[in-house]
């Protein structure tokens, strides 16, 4: 049952025990009541009259403001993969300019962002459409997470405590990475679980149809959260004490999900059918992580943002982890100890990289933290609530500082756009993707702005899988496959880099300089006929010395050089 809202909040605010967000001053009953005390009294009354749902929306509004305000500081959100996606939409809009790519259509999972940019971008422009989608994703996280805690635990106080831990989950790592479809699918999957919880307790046709529709929308954003939802639903039904209850729960939840399950199955088949070969540059990555890196990623790939400026998120990380271990035997709906164990095993044993699918096991991390979030107590000590509040303010300020810094870096990177002619065959070579202390590579795909502004070539476009909106029409030479070309320049920054890579593969090198020179010669022999312009970023003296005299420097500013072929 839901707690009595008025009594609970009144007790919570006036209590001198450990509290959620702090205690109000005691009432002063005297003829000369201070104005501040009277205002506090009125505030308490107004607070106590707030319904649980209105309080959840109020908390969501505060969380949204804390995490979304830095978007006002930039022209385009500085999210790592976003420029690549903007370039993909530009390619879709100008097929005659890009015969090397073929459009895969919008009816597929992981297509919500591209469809939004394609449609809304025609009205507002691509940059504004990207900002609006980013705001939608932040709002989804900010408003869904507190409501989810309230719906699953049925406890108003617990939602208040959880709100002190939610803020780094709103502007989370996946959002900072620009993986916006997946970031959007997380709150959608939580809304789906809330609807499934209602359906198993009081099934209705209307709610069943809502589950089907919401499941399809979630699938359109990203399929992976739906895999987690299916697993959690199966475990929840299986844990019921009798077969009658198991079948009743399964029937209520599974039937509305049948159309969604068919879509999930089709998407998985398509993903698995992307064979290793010319389309992927014959790259067959498979990487699993050691235990220490699994622990590190639990923080870095969910609760941490762009750089060390948001390192204050380590506070809720450590506290919530301790609470989860301490209260691990609690059994909230869908996130029982058995479900928590299954999520943990999935995270530990799924690969980090599978062929052309990256950060695979990291996609389980949000649900592990949500499971711990549901286990927070009804009250926490005052000093801890203050520490968490201060950490949130520091995190928000750090986001603002990073947005400003990354916007300046974007402007530095795009300063050469005026020196590049329309339709240029531009080859981007970025020798450094990541600054020390950074948690994302915000500049890695900034070449996409040259595509959106000047319709230049897009050799680094994500196009090696059917899961992307565009794909290579015919596989490019392996050297110029995006999976190969992305890492080429950083690996060729200095002679020692290439020799270390060869030693890691068990190949000893006697003449490192000679191998380095030969590798550059082979590369330029293939590149010069294909590309008439070069975009060079943060080049080392050793690499710059190998740029052929065929190219003349036409622009240089800061770390950026633009070259034109004679």
HELIX and SHEET records of a PDB file:
HELIX    1   1 UNK A    5  UNK A   14  1                                  10    
HELIX    2   2 UNK A   35  UNK A   49  1                                  15    
HELIX    3   3 UNK A   52  UNK A   68  1                                  17    
HELIX    4   4 UNK A   69  UNK A   73  5                                   5    
HELIX    5   5 UNK A   82  UNK A   93  1                                  12    
HELIX    6   6 UNK A   95  UNK A   97  5                                   3    
HELIX    7   7 UNK A  112  UNK A  124  1                                  13    
HELIX    8   8 UNK A  126  UNK A  153  1                                  28    
HELIX    9   9 UNK A  156  UNK A  170  1                                  15    
HELIX   10  10 UNK A  173  UNK A  176  1                                   4    
HELIX   11  11 UNK A  180  UNK A  201  1                                  22    
HELIX   12  12 UNK A  205  UNK A  221  1                                  17    
HELIX   13  13 UNK A  224  UNK A  238  1                                  15    
HELIX   14  14 UNK A  243  UNK A  272  1                                  30    
HELIX   15  15 UNK A  278  UNK A  280  5                                   3    
HELIX   16  16 UNK A  291  UNK A  300  1                                  10    
HELIX   17  17 UNK A  308  UNK A  313  5                                   6    
HELIX   18  18 UNK A  314  UNK A  326  1                                  13    
HELIX   19  19 UNK A  337  UNK A  349  1                                  13    
HELIX   20  20 UNK A  361  UNK A  364  5                                   4    
HELIX   21  21 UNK A  365  UNK A  373  1                                   9    
HELIX   22  22 UNK A  382  UNK A  413  1                                  32    
HELIX   23  23 UNK A  414  UNK A  419  5                                   6    
HELIX   24  24 UNK A  448  UNK A  454  1                                   7    
HELIX   25  25 UNK A  478  UNK A  480  5                                   3    
HELIX   26  26 UNK A  482  UNK A  485  1                                   4    
HELIX   27  27 UNK A  488  UNK A  491  1                                   4    
HELIX   28  28 UNK A  495  UNK A  504  1                                  10    
HELIX   29  29 UNK A  512  UNK A  530  1                                  19    
HELIX   30  30 UNK A  541  UNK A  544  1                                   4    
SHEET    1   A 2 UNK A 101  UNK A 103  0                                        
SHEET    2   A 2 UNK A 470  UNK A 472 -1                                        
SHEET    1   B 3 UNK A 286  UNK A 287  0                                        
SHEET    2   B 3 UNK A 353  UNK A 354 -1                                        
SHEET    3   B 3 UNK A 357  UNK A 358 -1                                        
SHEET    1   C 4 UNK A 426  UNK A 430  0                                        
SHEET    2   C 4 UNK A 533  UNK A 537  1                                        
SHEET    3   C 4 UNK A 560  UNK A 565 -1                                        
SHEET    4   C 4 UNK A 551  UNK A 557 -1                                        
END                                                                             
